[in-house]
Amino acid sequence: MNDYIKTMPNADFIYHLSSGWPLLLWLLFGHNLSKHIIKSNSLMAKKVGKTISFPLKYLHVIVFSVWMIPIVFFFRAIFYATFFDTQKNKSTFDPNSPSMPPGFGYCMNTKVKQHDAQRGVVAYWNYACEGSNEKFTLNEAKAMLDRFYYINYAIFLIVLLVFNSLSKVNILKNQFILTNIRMALFLGVIGCILPLFASGFYLRSQWITSSGSYLLTMNACCFILIGLAVMSYGSRFYALI
């Protein structure tokens, strides 16, 4: 940078930390979900344990591990962006240098020639790089939107199939499943709206895409949790009703 364009202190750390705002929703979701987990000493726990062929406490561990996935991804992103230098392949604290995804170019060059600086030029802007970044961002947003669509379609399909196949059990009365479905639909709506604000080549566009990646991970985790819950309604559980 030069005397006219200054860097923001701790900018890279702030960028990645703020892009993790969806985790606030995830923590609230985890708190609500914990209220609907089957107690290990209940009659329902014994039925589910016979269905899945292993103690229910192990299923609780799996549920917690799945819930932790977005949080692990968040801290991984913070670590590699702020505390690790991928070029030197060693740990180093550098919260200022930008760490954008591969393929996203840096379009401004502040190394100005002497005769241009005398005419008031403070930086050069690469318009070809700008066009490439805009295309890169739009492709990322489209891919994210498609993935949200496929995950929510799969959730709808699996719930519909199981709902129609079990005549004695209404899985929509299971608050654990219902809470996951509600969260998945909520995340899906937000995920479909976010790409509208990700157009252009701006840093804001990449920030929105980064936030959307957490929402997408959370949506996928809801799908896994719904699958785990539906798994408890096997034929052996059906026979115990």
N, C-alpha and C positions, 0 to 999 in steps of 0.2 A: 504494500500500500504506500501512498504518498502523503504529503502534508494536507491534502484536501479531502481524502477519503480515508476515514478511520475505521478500524475494526471494532466490533462490539465485544467488550470483555465477557468471557465465558459463553460466547454465542452458540457454539456447537453443543455445549452441555444444556443450555436453556432450550435449544431447538428440540433435542431428543427428549428432554424431561417433559416439556409442555405437550409434545405429540402423544404422550402416554395418558392424556386425560380420559380416554375410555376406561382405564382401569378403575376409576372412581365408580363408574357404573358396575363394573365387575365385582368390586368389593361389596357394594350394596346388594348385588345379586347373590353373592356367596352367603351373605348374612341371612337373606330371606330363604335361600335354598336349605341352609342348615336346619331350619325349623321343620322341614318336611322329610328329613332323612329318617329312615326306620330305625328305631332303637334296637340294639343288639339283643335285648332280653325280652322282646315282645313276641306275641304269637305269630304275627306277620313275618317277623325275622326268621322264625323257624321254618315257615313255609317257603320263604324265598331262599333260605340256605339249602333246603332240599332240592330246589329247582336248579340252582347254580352249582351245586355239588361242592361247595367250599364255604367255610364260615363267613357270615355277613361282614365281619370286621375287615376282611380282606377286600370286599367290595367297597367298603368305606374308604380304604386306602386308595383304591383305584379312582374313586370319585374325586377325592382330594387331589390326587396327582393330576388328573385331567383339568381340574379347576386351576391348578397352579401353572399350567402351560403358558397362558398369556403373560403372567407375572415374570416367569423365567425368561421369556423372549424380551420383555421390557428391560430387565436388568442386563441381559446379554447385549442389547443394543447400546445401553449406556456405557457398558464396559468397553466395547470395541470402539465406540465413538470418542470416548474421553480418556480412557486409561490404557489404551493399547494402540501401538503404531503398527499398522499392517505392512507398511513398506519395510520397516526395520525388523519386524516380527519380534517385538519386545514390549514390555509394559512401560508406559510413560504417561504422565499426567499432562494432557494437552487439551484443555477445554475450549480453545479458541479456533484452531484450524478446522475448516469445514470437512465433513465426512459424508458426502452425498453418494447415492447409489451409483454403481458402474453404468456408464452410458450417459450420465448427466454431465454436461460440459460446463466449464467456467468461462463465461463469454466476455468478461471485462478484463482488459489488460491495463494496469496502471503504470507500466514502464513506458513513459512517453518520451519521444525523441525531443532533443533540445530545442530545435526550431519550432516544433509544435507546441511545446510548453511555453515558449515566449509569446505565442499567439493565444494563450489561455486554455489550451487543451489539457485536461486533467486525466483522461483515460481514453482508451479505444474500446469500441463495442463491436463484437463479431456477430453480424446478423445471421450468418449461416449457422452459427452455434445456437443462436436464439431459435431458429426454425427447427433445428434438430432436437432441442430441449422440449419445445412445444409438442412435437410429434411423440417424443419419448413419454411425456407426462400423459398425453391423451391415450396412448396405448396401455399405460399402467392403469389408468382410471377405467378403461373399458374392460381390461382383464379382471380387475377387482369387482366390477359390476356383474360380470358373467359368473364369477365364483359365488357371489352372494345369491344370485338367482338359482344356481344349481344346488347349493346347500339348502336353501329354504324349500325348494321343490322336493328335494329328497326327504326333508323332515315331514312335509305334507303327505308325501307318498307312504312313508313308513307308518305314520300315525293312522292314515286312512286304511291301509291294509290290515294292520293289527286290530283296529276298531271293528272292522267288518268280520274278522276271523274269530273273535272272541265274543260269543253271545252272552256268557254269564258275567263277564267283567267289562266294565266301562273304564278304559284306561284314562279317559279325560277326567275321572273323579280322583285320580292319583295326583295329589298336589305337587309332588316332585316333578312329574312329567309336565303338568300344566304350567308350572313356574318356568321350566326350561323352554316350553313352546312360546310362552309370552315373551320371554327374553329374546329368543331367536327371531321372532317376528319384529320386535322392537329394533334389534340390531340390524335386521334386514332392511327395514324402512330407512334408518339412518344411513346405512351403507349404500342404498340406492340414491339418496339425496346428495351425499358428499361429493361424488364425481362431478356434479354440476358446478361446484366451486373449485375444481381442480384443473380447469382449463387454463391455457397459457403456459408461459415458461418461467413463471415467478417462483421464488422460494416458497411462497405461500402454497402453491400447487403441490410441491413435494411434501410440505408439512401435512397437508390434508390427506395425501396418499399414504403417508406414514401412519397417521392416525387411523385411517381406514384399514390398514393392515392389522392393527390390533383388534378392531371391530370384527374383521373377517376371522381372525384366530378365535375370538370369543364365540362367534357364531358356529364355527366348526366344533368347538368344545361342547356347546349346547347340543349339537347333533349327536356327538359321542355319548353324552350323558343321557339323552333320550333313548339311544340304543341300549345302553346299559340297563336302564329302567324297564324298557320293554322286554329285555332278555329275561327278567324275573317272572314274566307271564308265560312260561313255557308249558308244555303239555303236562309235566309233572305237577306244576302249580295248579293247573286247570283241574286235575284229578282230585286235588286236595280241597277244592271249594265245596 
